[in-house]
Every structure is written in C-alpha cells, then in structure tokens.
Amino acid sequence: MHDYFVIDSAQQPSYHKKLEHHGVSFRSLFLGFVEEELLDIAPLLVEIPSEDLSASSRIRAEITRIATSRPCVSLLKSKLDIDALACHLRQFHTVDLPEGRKMILRWYDTRILPVWWTLLEKAQQKEFCRGVMRWGYYDRFGDEINIELPDCDDSTISCPLSLSASQYDGLLGAAEPDVLISHLRNILRDELRGIPLRSLYPFVYDHLMAARNCGLEDFDDQAQYLLIALYTSGAFVENPIVKSRLEVHDSSHGISFGAWVENLPSSVWSTGKPLWEINKEKECGIVSQ
C-alpha cells in the first residue's frame, strides 16, 4: 500500500522545485496534455516516503501547514504504484460536456472536489476512485475530510467522463461564492480582513443563494447585493423599499439591480450593523441587546 498526496500547484506555485530539492518522487498530472510545460502550476501526485520516517514526518507536517491556508491538498492511499495511479488520474484532466464541448476539470482544487464528487453518478464515482483505497482532502477551512468511497467492481466506463447539463451547471456554481469573496475582499480589504473564512463563506453563500432566488444572475448585481448584505449583516432585506423590489423577480424590473442600488437612501444601508462590527463584538464577548 502506498501513501500519496495530490497538490494543486496553481495555489502553491513551483512546488515541484521543493520536491526535487528533497528528492521526493512526484508525477505531473498535466503530462501528455498541452498544459504539460506548465509544471509550475500543475497538479502533482506525490508519493510519501514509507521507509524514511524522518522524510515522511517532514512531508506530512508540510502538507498540514499548506492545507491550513490553501484548499489544494488531497490525501490518497492506493495499491497502485505512482506511475499507474498518475496514469489513472490523468484520465480526468478533461470532461465531455453537452453539445460536444470539453472542459478542463480542476478536481484537485479541494473547493471543487466535494462538489464534483456529489454530482457524479455512482458508476462515475467508481471510475474516478478506481484503485484508491482511501481519499481524503483538506477543505477551504483547513479541516481534513474523508470521502466515503463506493465498493468498486470490474465494470468500467469510458473516459473522459461525460457530464449532463445539470452536472455542468453544478460545477459552475461551485466556485461562485469563492469568486465573490475574492472580489469583495478587493473592495472591502480592511473591513473583511478580520472576518475568518469559516464565518464569511457561509454568509456569502447563503446571501448569494438568496440573490439568485430573486433572479439576480449577473455577477455585478450579485456583488451589489452582497455589499448591502455585508454592510447591514443581512438586515437590509427587511427594509420596505428593498422588500418591494425583491418580491418581484428581477427580470420583471426595467432597471438593473446594480443601477437601482445607486439611488437607495442611506436608511437602507443603516438597517443593520456591518458584519465586521458584529464579528468584532463577538470576539470581544459583547452581546447585542
């Protein structure tokens, strides 16, 4: 049995140089594709030394350190040697989409991996994890999660895997909260710096879903919705002016949500406290009355 980890070098650029320096065996999962020369940002399959306990401990400590700040590490246990396992995983570099299109699948980004896994049909799950006895990953919060693997049989399906329209839509939606958070942090750099991702992510996710339920599909409109939510900790939806707007699907309005927000009175923006103030109060043990 071999212990491996997969690292998304796009989030840890040039990690292969550190592995080469320490003589650790790895394989690029871009090998054989047009992206092959992009080794600095390639997903890497790395074998954890089993005989050198000192090297093994050093690598495991390094994995934990990286995973606490970047969602880019998966842990695998397999009977396959490194070349055979790398060959298997490369089959999922792309997926087939409806209407004959193809897409690179960044499953090694562990924000995408759990969504990808839940979207797969049972036969697709079996094909994806074939030869793997254990599959764990560190999520966006740095917590180690284990995937419950199905019992594999001799049946196989062809690769690249073919995704349905609903599976494709699910993958596209998986990254939206993280993209919005990155965008909002550029706008509210100082305000959001002190809010831990473990608190910020569910807040953004819930309000993004609420925005979409109101018909807001444009990124800029969603960002505006989230800005008001952050400035009021979500209380703005109780304001009568906002209520009357959101009760009607966005497609029925003659003006975009973003343009409408520009003319909102200050009373809407002061409906509730900003999320960063509430977060600071919680840290200080202050309970709002």
Helices and strands as residue ranges (DSSP letters): E 2-8, G 9-11, H 15-21, E 26-28, G 34-37, G 39-41, E 43-47, H 53-67, E 73-78, H 82-90, E 94-96, G 98-100, E 102-104, H 113-119, H 122-128, E 132-138, E 144-146, H 165-174, H 176-187, H 189-193, H 197-213, H 219-232, G 235-238, H 240-246, G 250-252, H 257-261, H 266-269, H 275-283
